[in-house]
Amino acid sequence: MTELRGCNAEHGTKVAVLGLLGLSVIKGTAGWLTGSRALMADACHSAADFAGATTSYLEMRRAGRTPRMQASEERLPPEAVASVVLSALLLVAGLEIGLNSLRRMIVGVDEAPGWGAVAVIVLGIGIREGLVRYRKRYESRLGLRSDSLRAENRSDIFASLTALVGTVGAMGGDLLNMPVLYVLDPAAGIVIGVFVIRSGCQLVLGVMKSAARRNLNEVDLQALLEAVQRVDGVVAVDDLKAKEQGHYVVVEMIIRVNPRITVYEGNDIAQRVRRQLTKRFLHVTDAHIHVQPYDPGYPYKSNHHEEEMTSLLQ
């Protein structure tokens, strides 16, 4: 079931990646043909969303393909490298769009963009909303919070609305014979360029935060171990591992129990361990508990059925 949910989330993200890529190309081409600086800046902003979605997709694919032990050391993952490269490109693109629009305003704008720019912006808003709803439907099946997705959508819609106001204002100046309004289009390009630079910085910060929580550190492992050892009936814990499945963590371990208890009682202890982990640690969505008897060759003290093990205590 966990694997199926992961596949659903991966599929939804893949569709979003392809959709955002196509949307960026359409906006960029239309902005170039119509001469709209605002629309070209909006295309760069959609490219920023494409970069973020691509990073999430690569993360999901790697998590599903090669689950990792949390205590292992590894090189910089591919999605982090891709994010750094894309972030650098976004920062350069946002700066270039902003400076180009500023130069256009200083030199002077002698014409308004064509009506095709408005049509593409409106169409882009509709497509973006459809992609968000499609991706949200798949991610909601995992029980994940969609705060970041909603924030990402608000930012893209705001950028598109800024482009729409700039192009419509410039075209209104053409209709009203007020050339002074032509500067609204490059002015909108400057504003959206700032958004693009901000998106690039957020992408870098997101990669850094993701890398920080990618592997559970020793403190996290110790917290998991202590939580399991508090469960009544657990004598020892072996092979504690945790692996990423997209944005959540699945724990796997072996617990040692009193060798004289029944199989039913051992399963009951395992279920209590699972509930303890999933309730206490929000990032732990599932736990696979393997029950094995504790080796009676060594003295130990169990907090479960102590009266049955008195003969083992030396």
SULNORMO-V552786 format. One record per residue. N is the residue number from 1. RES is the residue in one small letter. SS is DSSP state (helix for helix, strand for strand, loop for the rest). OMEGA is omega in whole degrees, -180 to 180 (* if undefined). D_LAST is the distance of its C-alpha to the last C-alpha in Angstrom with 1 decimal. Layout:
n->N res->RES ss->SS omega->OMEGA d_last->D_LAST
n->N res->RES ss->SS omega->OMEGA d_last->D_LAST
This chain:
n->1 res->m ss->loop omega->179 d_last->46.0
n->2 res->t ss->helix omega->180 d_last->45.0
n->3 res->e ss->helix omega->180 d_last->46.9
n->4 res->l ss->helix omega->179 d_last->49.9
n->5 res->r ss->helix omega->177 d_last->50.0
n->6 res->g ss->helix omega->178 d_last->49.8
n->7 res->c ss->helix omega->179 d_last->52.7
n->8 res->n ss->helix omega->179 d_last->54.7
n->9 res->a ss->helix omega->180 d_last->54.2
n->10 res->e ss->helix omega->179 d_last->55.1
n->11 res->h ss->helix omega->180 d_last->58.3
n->12 res->g ss->helix omega->179 d_last->59.4
n->13 res->t ss->helix omega->179 d_last->59.0
n->14 res->k ss->helix omega->178 d_last->60.9
n->15 res->v ss->helix omega->179 d_last->63.8
n->16 res->a ss->helix omega->179 d_last->63.9
n->17 res->v ss->helix omega->-179 d_last->64.0
n->18 res->l ss->helix omega->179 d_last->66.9
n->19 res->g ss->helix omega->180 d_last->68.7
n->20 res->l ss->helix omega->177 d_last->68.5
n->21 res->l ss->helix omega->178 d_last->69.7
n->22 res->g ss->helix omega->-180 d_last->72.7
n->23 res->l ss->helix omega->179 d_last->73.4
n->24 res->s ss->helix omega->-180 d_last->73.4
n->25 res->v ss->helix omega->-179 d_last->75.8
n->26 res->i ss->helix omega->-180 d_last->78.1
n->27 res->k ss->helix omega->-179 d_last->78.3
n->28 res->g ss->helix omega->180 d_last->78.8
n->29 res->t ss->helix omega->180 d_last->81.6
n->30 res->a ss->helix omega->178 d_last->83.3
n->31 res->g ss->helix omega->179 d_last->83.1
n->32 res->w ss->helix omega->-177 d_last->84.7
n->33 res->l ss->helix omega->-177 d_last->87.5
n->34 res->t ss->helix omega->-179 d_last->88.3
n->35 res->g ss->loop omega->-178 d_last->87.9
n->36 res->s ss->loop omega->176 d_last->85.4
n->37 res->r ss->helix omega->180 d_last->83.2
n->38 res->a ss->helix omega->-180 d_last->81.2
n->39 res->l ss->helix omega->177 d_last->80.4
n->40 res->m ss->helix omega->176 d_last->79.4
n->41 res->a ss->helix omega->177 d_last->77.1
n->42 res->d ss->helix omega->176 d_last->75.7
n->43 res->a ss->helix omega->177 d_last->75.1
n->44 res->c ss->helix omega->178 d_last->73.0
n->45 res->h ss->helix omega->176 d_last->71.0
n->46 res->s ss->helix omega->176 d_last->70.3
n->47 res->a ss->helix omega->176 d_last->69.3
n->48 res->a ss->helix omega->176 d_last->66.7
n->49 res->d ss->helix omega->176 d_last->65.3
n->50 res->f ss->helix omega->179 d_last->65.3
n->51 res->a ss->helix omega->179 d_last->63.4
n->52 res->g ss->helix omega->179 d_last->60.7
n->53 res->a ss->helix omega->178 d_last->60.5
n->54 res->t ss->helix omega->178 d_last->60.4
n->55 res->t ss->helix omega->179 d_last->57.4
n->56 res->s ss->helix omega->-180 d_last->55.5
n->57 res->y ss->helix omega->178 d_last->56.4
n->58 res->l ss->helix omega->179 d_last->55.2
n->59 res->e ss->helix omega->-180 d_last->52.0
n->60 res->m ss->helix omega->-180 d_last->51.4
n->61 res->r ss->helix omega->-179 d_last->52.4
n->62 res->r ss->helix omega->179 d_last->50.0
n->63 res->a ss->helix omega->180 d_last->47.1
n->64 res->g ss->helix omega->-176 d_last->47.7
n->65 res->r ss->helix omega->-177 d_last->48.3
n->66 res->t ss->loop omega->176 d_last->45.5
n->67 res->p ss->loop omega->-174 d_last->42.6
n->68 res->r ss->loop omega->169 d_last->40.8
n->69 res->m ss->loop omega->-172 d_last->37.2
n->70 res->q ss->loop omega->-176 d_last->37.3
n->71 res->a ss->loop omega->-176 d_last->35.9
n->72 res->s ss->loop omega->176 d_last->38.5
n->73 res->e ss->loop omega->-179 d_last->41.5
n->74 res->e ss->loop omega->180 d_last->44.9
n->75 res->r ss->loop omega->179 d_last->48.5
n->76 res->l ss->loop omega->-175 d_last->50.9
n->77 res->p ss->loop omega->-177 d_last->51.1
n->78 res->p ss->helix omega->-178 d_last->54.5
n->79 res->e ss->helix omega->177 d_last->55.0
n->80 res->a ss->helix omega->178 d_last->54.6
n->81 res->v ss->helix omega->179 d_last->57.2
n->82 res->a ss->helix omega->-180 d_last->59.5
n->83 res->s ss->helix omega->179 d_last->59.2
n->84 res->v ss->helix omega->180 d_last->60.1
n->85 res->v ss->helix omega->-180 d_last->63.1
n->86 res->l ss->helix omega->179 d_last->64.3
n->87 res->s ss->helix omega->178 d_last->63.8
n->88 res->a ss->helix omega->178 d_last->66.0
n->89 res->l ss->helix omega->180 d_last->68.6
n->90 res->l ss->helix omega->179 d_last->68.6
n->91 res->l ss->helix omega->178 d_last->69.0
n->92 res->v ss->helix omega->-179 d_last->71.9
n->93 res->a ss->helix omega->179 d_last->73.5
n->94 res->g ss->helix omega->178 d_last->73.2
n->95 res->l ss->helix omega->-180 d_last->74.7
n->96 res->e ss->helix omega->179 d_last->77.5
n->97 res->i ss->helix omega->-179 d_last->78.3
n->98 res->g ss->helix omega->-180 d_last->78.5
n->99 res->l ss->helix omega->179 d_last->80.7
n->100 res->n ss->helix omega->179 d_last->82.9
n->101 res->s ss->helix omega->179 d_last->83.4
n->102 res->l ss->helix omega->177 d_last->84.2
n->103 res->r ss->helix omega->180 d_last->86.8
n->104 res->r ss->helix omega->179 d_last->88.3
n->105 res->m ss->helix omega->-178 d_last->88.8
n->106 res->i ss->helix omega->-180 d_last->90.3
n->107 res->v ss->helix omega->-178 d_last->92.7
n->108 res->g ss->loop omega->-180 d_last->93.6
n->109 res->v ss->loop omega->-175 d_last->93.0
n->110 res->d ss->loop omega->178 d_last->96.2
n->111 res->e ss->loop omega->179 d_last->94.9
n->112 res->a ss->loop omega->177 d_last->92.4
n->113 res->p ss->loop omega->-179 d_last->89.9
n->114 res->g ss->loop omega->-180 d_last->90.9
n->115 res->w ss->helix omega->178 d_last->89.9
n->116 res->g ss->helix omega->179 d_last->87.6
n->117 res->a ss->helix omega->179 d_last->85.1
n->118 res->v ss->helix omega->-180 d_last->84.8
n->119 res->a ss->helix omega->-180 d_last->84.3
n->120 res->v ss->helix omega->179 d_last->81.5
n->121 res->i ss->helix omega->179 d_last->79.7
n->122 res->v ss->helix omega->178 d_last->79.9
n->123 res->l ss->helix omega->179 d_last->78.8
n->124 res->g ss->helix omega->178 d_last->75.9
n->125 res->i ss->helix omega->179 d_last->74.7
n->126 res->g ss->helix omega->180 d_last->74.7
n->127 res->i ss->helix omega->-179 d_last->72.8
n->128 res->r ss->helix omega->179 d_last->70.2
n->129 res->e ss->helix omega->178 d_last->69.6
n->130 res->g ss->helix omega->178 d_last->69.2
n->131 res->l ss->helix omega->180 d_last->66.7
n->132 res->v ss->helix omega->-180 d_last->64.6
n->133 res->r ss->helix omega->180 d_last->64.5
n->134 res->y ss->helix omega->-180 d_last->63.7
n->135 res->r ss->helix omega->-179 d_last->60.8
n->136 res->k ss->helix omega->180 d_last->59.5
n->137 res->r ss->helix omega->180 d_last->59.5
n->138 res->y ss->helix omega->-178 d_last->57.1
n->139 res->e ss->helix omega->179 d_last->54.8
n->140 res->s ss->helix omega->178 d_last->54.6
n->141 res->r ss->loop omega->179 d_last->52.9
n->142 res->l ss->loop omega->-177 d_last->49.9
n->143 res->g ss->loop omega->-178 d_last->49.8
n->144 res->l ss->loop omega->175 d_last->50.6
n->145 res->r ss->loop omega->-176 d_last->52.6
n->146 res->s ss->loop omega->-179 d_last->56.1
n->147 res->d ss->helix omega->-179 d_last->56.9
n->148 res->s ss->helix omega->179 d_last->57.5
n->149 res->l ss->helix omega->178 d_last->59.6
n->150 res->r ss->helix omega->179 d_last->61.7
n->151 res->a ss->helix omega->178 d_last->62.2
n->152 res->e ss->helix omega->-180 d_last->63.2
n->153 res->n ss->helix omega->179 d_last->65.7
n->154 res->r ss->helix omega->180 d_last->67.2
n->155 res->s ss->helix omega->-179 d_last->67.8
n->156 res->d ss->helix omega->178 d_last->69.5
n->157 res->i ss->helix omega->180 d_last->71.6
n->158 res->f ss->helix omega->178 d_last->72.6
n->159 res->a ss->helix omega->179 d_last->73.7
n->160 res->s ss->helix omega->178 d_last->75.7
n->161 res->l ss->helix omega->176 d_last->77.4
n->162 res->t ss->helix omega->177 d_last->78.3
n->163 res->a ss->helix omega->-180 d_last->79.9
n->164 res->l ss->helix omega->179 d_last->81.7
n->165 res->v ss->helix omega->-179 d_last->83.1
n->166 res->g ss->helix omega->-179 d_last->84.2
n->167 res->t ss->helix omega->179 d_last->86.0
n->168 res->v ss->helix omega->179 d_last->87.6
n->169 res->g ss->helix omega->179 d_last->88.8
n->170 res->a ss->helix omega->179 d_last->90.3
n->171 res->m ss->helix omega->174 d_last->92.0
n->172 res->g ss->helix omega->176 d_last->93.2
n->173 res->g ss->helix omega->177 d_last->94.9
n->174 res->d ss->helix omega->-179 d_last->96.6
n->175 res->l ss->helix omega->-178 d_last->97.8
n->176 res->l ss->loop omega->-179 d_last->98.9
n->177 res->n ss->loop omega->179 d_last->100.5
n->178 res->m ss->loop omega->-176 d_last->98.2
n->179 res->p ss->helix omega->-179 d_last->97.1
n->180 res->v ss->helix omega->-179 d_last->95.1
n->181 res->l ss->helix omega->180 d_last->92.4
n->182 res->y ss->helix omega->-177 d_last->91.8
n->183 res->v ss->helix omega->-179 d_last->89.4
n->184 res->l ss->helix omega->-180 d_last->86.9
n->185 res->d ss->helix omega->176 d_last->85.7
n->186 res->p ss->helix omega->177 d_last->84.7
n->187 res->a ss->helix omega->176 d_last->83.4
n->188 res->a ss->helix omega->177 d_last->81.0
n->189 res->g ss->helix omega->178 d_last->80.0
n->190 res->i ss->helix omega->-180 d_last->79.1
n->191 res->v ss->helix omega->-179 d_last->76.9
n->192 res->i ss->helix omega->176 d_last->75.1
n->193 res->g ss->helix omega->176 d_last->74.7
n->194 res->v ss->helix omega->177 d_last->72.7
n->195 res->f ss->helix omega->-179 d_last->70.5
n->196 res->v ss->helix omega->178 d_last->70.0
n->197 res->i ss->helix omega->178 d_last->69.0
n->198 res->r ss->helix omega->179 d_last->66.6
n->199 res->s ss->helix omega->178 d_last->65.1
n->200 res->g ss->helix omega->178 d_last->64.6
n->201 res->c ss->helix omega->179 d_last->62.7
n->202 res->q ss->helix omega->179 d_last->60.5
n->203 res->l ss->helix omega->178 d_last->59.7
n->204 res->v ss->helix omega->180 d_last->58.5
n->205 res->l ss->helix omega->179 d_last->56.4
n->206 res->g ss->helix omega->178 d_last->55.0
n->207 res->v ss->helix omega->180 d_last->53.9
n->208 res->m ss->helix omega->179 d_last->52.3
n->209 res->k ss->helix omega->179 d_last->50.3
n->210 res->s ss->helix omega->178 d_last->49.3
n->211 res->a ss->helix omega->-179 d_last->48.2
n->212 res->a ss->helix omega->-179 d_last->46.1
n->213 res->r ss->helix omega->-177 d_last->44.2
n->214 res->r ss->helix omega->178 d_last->44.2
n->215 res->n ss->loop omega->174 d_last->40.8
n->216 res->l ss->loop omega->-180 d_last->38.0
n->217 res->n ss->loop omega->-175 d_last->37.1
n->218 res->e ss->helix omega->179 d_last->33.7
n->219 res->v ss->helix omega->179 d_last->33.9
n->220 res->d ss->helix omega->179 d_last->34.6
n->221 res->l ss->helix omega->179 d_last->31.7
n->222 res->q ss->helix omega->179 d_last->29.3
n->223 res->a ss->helix omega->176 d_last->30.8
n->224 res->l ss->helix omega->-179 d_last->30.3
n->225 res->l ss->helix omega->-180 d_last->26.7
n->226 res->e ss->helix omega->179 d_last->26.0
n->227 res->a ss->helix omega->179 d_last->27.9
n->228 res->v ss->helix omega->-178 d_last->25.9
n->229 res->q ss->helix omega->177 d_last->22.5
n->230 res->r ss->loop omega->-179 d_last->23.8
n->231 res->v ss->loop omega->-179 d_last->24.3
n->232 res->d ss->loop omega->178 d_last->22.1
n->233 res->g ss->loop omega->179 d_last->20.0
n->234 res->v ss->loop omega->-179 d_last->20.0
n->235 res->v ss->loop omega->-179 d_last->16.7
n->236 res->a ss->strand omega->-180 d_last->18.6
n->237 res->v ss->strand omega->179 d_last->22.2
n->238 res->d ss->strand omega->172 d_last->23.8
n->239 res->d ss->strand omega->177 d_last->27.5
n->240 res->l ss->strand omega->180 d_last->29.0
n->241 res->k ss->strand omega->175 d_last->32.7
n->242 res->a ss->strand omega->-178 d_last->35.8
n->243 res->k ss->strand omega->180 d_last->39.3
n->244 res->e ss->strand omega->171 d_last->42.7
n->245 res->q ss->strand omega->-175 d_last->44.9
n->246 res->g ss->loop omega->-177 d_last->48.1
n->247 res->h ss->loop omega->-178 d_last->47.6
n->248 res->y ss->strand omega->-173 d_last->44.2
n->249 res->v ss->strand omega->176 d_last->40.6
n->250 res->v ss->strand omega->-177 d_last->38.3
n->251 res->v ss->strand omega->176 d_last->34.6
n->252 res->e ss->strand omega->-177 d_last->32.5
n->253 res->m ss->strand omega->173 d_last->28.7
n->254 res->i ss->strand omega->176 d_last->25.7
n->255 res->i ss->strand omega->178 d_last->23.0
n->256 res->r ss->strand omega->-177 d_last->19.5
n->257 res->v ss->strand omega->177 d_last->18.4
n->258 res->n ss->loop omega->-177 d_last->16.0
n->259 res->p ss->loop omega->-177 d_last->16.8
n->260 res->r ss->loop omega->178 d_last->17.3
n->261 res->i ss->loop omega->-178 d_last->20.0
n->262 res->t ss->loop omega->177 d_last->23.7
n->263 res->v ss->helix omega->179 d_last->26.0
n->264 res->y ss->helix omega->180 d_last->28.0
n->265 res->e ss->helix omega->177 d_last->25.2
n->266 res->g ss->helix omega->177 d_last->24.4
n->267 res->n ss->helix omega->178 d_last->28.2
n->268 res->d ss->helix omega->177 d_last->28.2
n->269 res->i ss->helix omega->179 d_last->25.7
n->270 res->a ss->helix omega->179 d_last->27.8
n->271 res->q ss->helix omega->178 d_last->30.9
n->272 res->r ss->helix omega->176 d_last->29.5
n->273 res->v ss->helix omega->-180 d_last->28.6
n->274 res->r ss->helix omega->179 d_last->32.2
n->275 res->r ss->helix omega->179 d_last->33.8
n->276 res->q ss->helix omega->-177 d_last->31.9
n->277 res->l ss->helix omega->-176 d_last->33.2
n->278 res->t ss->helix omega->180 d_last->36.8
n->279 res->k ss->helix omega->-176 d_last->37.3
n->280 res->r ss->helix omega->-177 d_last->35.9
n->281 res->f ss->loop omega->-175 d_last->37.5
n->282 res->l ss->loop omega->-178 d_last->41.1
n->283 res->h ss->loop omega->178 d_last->41.5
n->284 res->v ss->strand omega->-178 d_last->38.8
n->285 res->t ss->strand omega->179 d_last->40.6
n->286 res->d ss->strand omega->179 d_last->38.2
n->287 res->a ss->strand omega->177 d_last->34.6
n->288 res->h ss->strand omega->-174 d_last->33.4
n->289 res->i ss->strand omega->176 d_last->29.8
n->290 res->h ss->strand omega->-176 d_last->28.1
n->291 res->v ss->strand omega->176 d_last->24.9
n->292 res->q ss->strand omega->180 d_last->22.4
n->293 res->p ss->strand omega->176 d_last->18.9
n->294 res->y ss->loop omega->-179 d_last->16.0
n->295 res->d ss->loop omega->-177 d_last->14.6
n->296 res->p ss->loop omega->179 d_last->11.5
n->297 res->g ss->loop omega->180 d_last->10.9
n->298 res->y ss->loop omega->179 d_last->9.4
n->299 res->p ss->loop omega->176 d_last->6.7
n->300 res->y ss->loop omega->178 d_last->9.1
n->301 res->k ss->loop omega->179 d_last->10.5
n->302 res->s ss->loop omega->176 d_last->13.7
n->303 res->n ss->loop omega->179 d_last->16.5
n->304 res->h ss->loop omega->179 d_last->17.8
n->305 res->h ss->loop omega->-178 d_last->16.9
n->306 res->e ss->helix omega->-177 d_last->13.6
n->307 res->e ss->helix omega->-179 d_last->14.1
n->308 res->e ss->helix omega->-173 d_last->14.0
n->309 res->m ss->helix omega->-178 d_last->10.6
n->310 res->t ss->helix omega->-180 d_last->8.5
n->311 res->s ss->helix omega->-178 d_last->7.7
n->312 res->l ss->helix omega->-177 d_last->6.3
n->313 res->l ss->loop omega->-179 d_last->3.8
n->314 res->q ss->loop omega->* d_last->0.0
